[in-house]
Amino acid sequence: MTGLKMISRISWVGLCGAAAAAAAVFVACGGPTPLEVSLGNGAGGQKGSIGGGGNGISTAPIISGIGGNTAPIASTATEVTEATSCATKTASLTKQPADVLLVLDKSGSMTSAIDSTNNCGPNGAGASPDAGGCQERWGTMVSGLNAVLSGASGDVNWGLQLFNIDGTCGVAATPEVPIALGSAATVQQTIAGVTPNGNTPTQAAVKAATAYLQTLTDTNGKYILLATDGEPNCLTTGGKGGRGGGGSGSSDVPGTVAAITAAAALGYKVYVIGVGPETGNLDNFALAGGTDHYYPALSPQDLNAALATIVGTVASCTFSLGKAPLDPTNVAVQFNGDSSLRAPQDTTHTNGWDYTSSSDTTIQLYGSWCDNVTNGTYTQATILEGCPGQTRL
């Protein structure tokens, strides 16, 4: 993946009243060498400030704390514990990989042209003579995915869920390729052997993907990347997507929206790529999945750009705190040392930050805050932790 710019320096500072006890600096993806930090007593003798005037642990250069100074401290190290201070940790934020489950449409319409409804198969009309031949949706999708997967790094752990699996409406209960480190090559090998056919059980595929993500125990951010070329069908009599074949060809847009909404409510944002011109419902899918809009792909270039944007977003803005804050409700994320640049906690995942799971050990940035990290506007971020019972930061 290219064009990703990471936070170059991130420091954790735990605050207790007017004293800060700890700091750490994180450098993502080849950034500069982390700053050394000084952990010492504050100017007034309080434990827990950085670069203060009392006894403490000192390395150079010094980061000045609240009410402290920048003079090196040459004295016996004094351990600060949770028994003596609410802010005790010196911890490095580390960039987290993203878990991305590719939910891939392999229905029969994926043999049509990417820029029209013409069939690229041997009995189809193909593209117009001046269009340079028929660019099949499936072939274009595979080519674009191969380009992304071939350059995959440790930033994304990939998995693959295909729909359908039986030429009608079947969806496997577990992914064809489980999410794992280094699984990109397995995803490539799997899609290389696929022949598109059958219906489009999108609702069932999203439900299966959601159920699978719930079984994962790592703290990584988890996402669904839905790539499809049109309207879902396989609406059964009971109003549910088919899971074992035999569903009808009736439209299943409401059921699919409901399944995507449920996935997003569990914290699994759903990114949507629409391949071809028959994608009228996909903005509704993206809105339900918390990603605002779908990414249209009417050409190989469109598809490659969409994949690069999505992967860049999910892989760039997730960071580990190392340990849950003492008061997870009293945390601030501040940029460039400017208190006016504090991202709000946003549980809608639209524009701010939020924890990626109930463990409160990993955060993700969303919207303009993530954009400003990836484009280099924000070069430093500070995570401020307030004490339990303290006024909100």
N, C-alpha and C positions, 0 to 999 in steps of 0.2 A: 504494500500500500504506500502511496506517495502523498506528499503534501500535508502530512500531519505535523503540527507543531504543538509541543507539550508545555505545561507549566515548567519553567526552568528552575524555580526555587519555591518550595512550599515549606512554611514553618508552622509547627504546632505550638501554641502557647496556651497553657492552662491558667486561667485567671481566678484569683480569690481576693475579693475586695480590690485593693490597689496593688496587689502583688501578683507577679507571674512566676510560676515555678518551673516551667520547662519549655524547651523549644526544640524543634528538629527541622531539618531542611531536606526536601526531597527534590531530586532532579530526574526528570523522565526522559527516556529515549535519547541518550547521548548528550544530555545537557552538561553544563559546567560542573566542576567538582563541588560536592556539597560543602556549604559553609560549616566551619566548626562553631560550636556554641559554648557559651559559658553558663554554668548553672551555679548560682551563688545566692547569698543572702541579700535582701534589699537594703536600700540606704538606711532604712529605719531598723534594721536588724531582723526583719521578717524573713522567714524561710519562704522560698518559692519565687523570688524574682531573678531576672536574668541580668547579669552584669551589674549587680548592686555592689555596695561597699563592704559587706560583711564576709564571713568565711564561706567558702564554697568551692566548687570544682571549676577550674578555669582552663580554657584553651584559647588560642588566638586564631582569627580575630574575634573580638568580643561583640556580642549583640546586646545593645543597651536595653534595659528593661524599664518599667514604669518607675520613675523616681530614682533610677540608678545612674551609674556613670559608665564610661567605657574603659576605665583603667583595668589592666590585668590584675587578677587576684592570685597571689602566691601564698597559699595557706593550706592547711590540712583539709582534705575533702571531708564534707559532712553529708551523710546520706539523709535525704528527705523521704519520709514514708507517708503512706496514707493515714497513718495514725496521727501525724503531726500537721498534715495539710491536705486540703481537698484537691489540690492540683499538684500531682507528684510525678507525672510521667514525662520522660523525654522519649519521644517515639517518632519514627520516620514514617511519613506518608509514602506509600508505594503504589505505583500505578497498577491497577487491576486489569487482567484480561476480561474481555466480554464473552459470555456464552451466547452464541447465535445459532438458533435452530432455523435452518432454511426449509420452509414449507413450500414445496415446489409442485406446481400444476403440470401434470403429464397427460392431460386429457387430449382427445383426438384433435381438437381445434388448434392445438399447438403445432400442427403440421401446416397451418395456413401461413400466409405471408405476414411479415411483421408490420407492413404498412398498408395492408388492405385485408379484405375478407376472402381473397382468392386462396385456393388450396394449392400448396406447392408440391403435393404428391403427384404420382405419375398420371392420375386421372383428373388433376385439377387444372384450372386455367393458368395458374402461375401469375407472375407479375407481368406488367405490360412490357412490350419489347424494348422500350426506351428506359426501363428501370434498371437495366443491368442484370436481369435475372431475378429469380424469386428468392428472397431472403426469408427462410423459414423461421418461425418464432422459436421453435425448440432449438434448432441449431444455433441461432443467435444467442439464446439464453445460455446454452452450454458454453459457447465461445466466451461470452462475457464472464461467466462464473469461473471458467478456467483461468482467465486473466487475473482475476482477483485472488483465487485460491492458490495459484502458482506463486504469487508474491506474499502469501500469508506468513505472518510472523507470530510471535507469542501474544500479540495483542488481541487475537480472537480465537476462541475454541469453537470449532464448527460442528454442527450436526445436520442431518438431512432427514426430512419426512416427506415422502412422496404421496401424491393423491391424483388418481386412484391407484389401487394395486392389483385389480382383478379385471380390468376392462369394463367395469360397470361403476359401482359406487363404493367399493371397499377401501378402507383405510386401516393400515396396521396400527395395533395398539401401542407399539413402541417404534421409535424411529429406525429407518433402514441403517442410518449411521448415527450412533449415540454421540453426544457432545463429548469431546475429549481433546486434550492437548495434542497437537500434531495430526489431527484427523482430516485436514484439508485434502490430502492426497487420496484418502479413502472416499471422500465425497466425490472427487473427480472421477475415480474409477467407477463408482456406482452410477453416476449419471451418464457416463459414456456408454453403458450397456442398456439404456432405457429406450424403448420405442413408444412414443405417445399413442394413446388410444383411450376410448371410453369416456365416461362422464366426469363431472367436476364437483366432487363432494367436499366443498370448501369448509362448510360448517364442521363436518366430522373431523377434517384434518386439523383445524384450529383447536377443537376440543381435545384431540389426542395429543397435540403439541403442548397444550396447557397442562394436561395431566402429567405428561412426562417431565416438564420443567419443575413441577412441584416435587418430584422425587429427588432432585439434585440438592446436595447439601453444601456445596461450596458457597462462598460469599460474593461471587462475581455477579455483576449485572447480567440479567437474562433477557433475551429479546427473541421475538419471532420475526423472521423476514419472509413475508408472504409474496411469492412471485406467481402471478396468474394472468391469463389472457382474457378473462371475461366473466360473465355472470355465473354464479354457482347454481347447480341444480341438485338433483338427488333429494328432493323433498319427498319424504315418505308420508304415509297417511297420518302418522302421529306427529308430523311437523318437525321431525328430526333428520339430520343428515344421515345417509346410509353408512353403516359400519361394516356390513358384511355382504354387500351386493344387492342388486335388485331394486334400487331406488328409481324413482321416475325422473323424467327430464324436466320437471316443473321447477320454476325459479325458487331459489332458497335464499334470497337476499336478507329478509328479516332474521332468519335463523343464524345466518353467518354474522350479521352485525351483533346479535346477542352473544355469540360465542367469542367474538373479538373483544366486546365490552367486558366480558367476564375475565378474559386473559389480562387486559389492561388493569382491571380492578385488583388483580393479584400481584401487580407490579411488573408484568411482562408487556412492555410496549410492543406494538405490532407495526412494523414498517411494511409498506405495500409498494410493489413494483407492478405496473400494468403493462403487459407486453401486447402490442397491437392496438387497433383502433376501437375495439369493442369493450371499453372500460368505463362505462358511464356510472357504475356504482362504486368505484374504488375510492373516491374521496370520502364517501360515507364510511367505508371500512377503515381508512386511515384516521378519520376523526374519532371513530369508536376506539381505535387502538392508541390514541394519544399522540399521534404524529402529524396531525394537522392536514396533510395532503398526501396523495399518492404520487409516485414518481413515474411519469409516462415514459415509455420506451417505444418509439416508432422507428428507431434505427439502432444499429450496434453502438454508435457513439452515445446515444441517449442512455442505453442500458449500462454501458461501462461507467458513465458519469454518475448515474444513480447509485450503482453498487459502491463506487468509490466514496460518494458522499455519505451513504448510510454507514458503511464500515468505519469511515473516518470519525463519524459522530460517536458511535457506540464504543469505539476503542480509545477515544482520546480523553474522555471526561469522567472516568470512574477511578476513584482513589480509595485506598485502604487507610483507615485510621489506626490500624494495629490493635486497638482495644476500644471497647465502647466507652463513650464519655460517662463521667460520674452522673451527670444529669443530661440525658440525650435531648431534653426539651429546651436546654439553655446553651445553644451552640450558635456561633456566627461564623460565616465564611466571608472573609474580607480580602480584597485584591489590591495589589500595588501599594500596600501600606496606607491606604486611604479609607478612613472610616465611612466616607460617603459612598464607597463602592462595596457594600455588603449585600450579597445575594440573599434574598428571602428564602426560607424553607417553603417549598411548593410541592404539596402532596399530589397536585394534578400533573406534575412533571411537564409543565409548560414553559416556565421561565424562572429558574431559581435552582435550588439544590434539594436533594432529599436522600434519605438512607435507602439503600437498595434492598434491604431485608430487615426483619425484626431483630436481628442481632446488633444493629446499630454500629457496625464496624466498618462499613463501606459507604461512601457517598458518591452521588453522581450529580453533575451539573447539567442543566437543561437550558434550551433557548439561547438567548443572547449571551448568557454567562459562559456557556460551553463554546459558542462561536468565538467569543473574545479570547478564550484560552487557545483554541486551535489556530486562530489567525495571528496570535502573538501580541494582541493588545494588552492582555494581562500577562505579566512576566513573573509575578509573585503572588502567592495566595497564602493567607494565614487562617488557620482554624482556631477560633477562640472558644474555650470551654469555660462556662461559668460554674460556680459552685452550686450544689443543691440548696435551694431556698434563696439564692441570690436574685436580685432584680434581673429581668431578662436582658441579655446583651443586645 
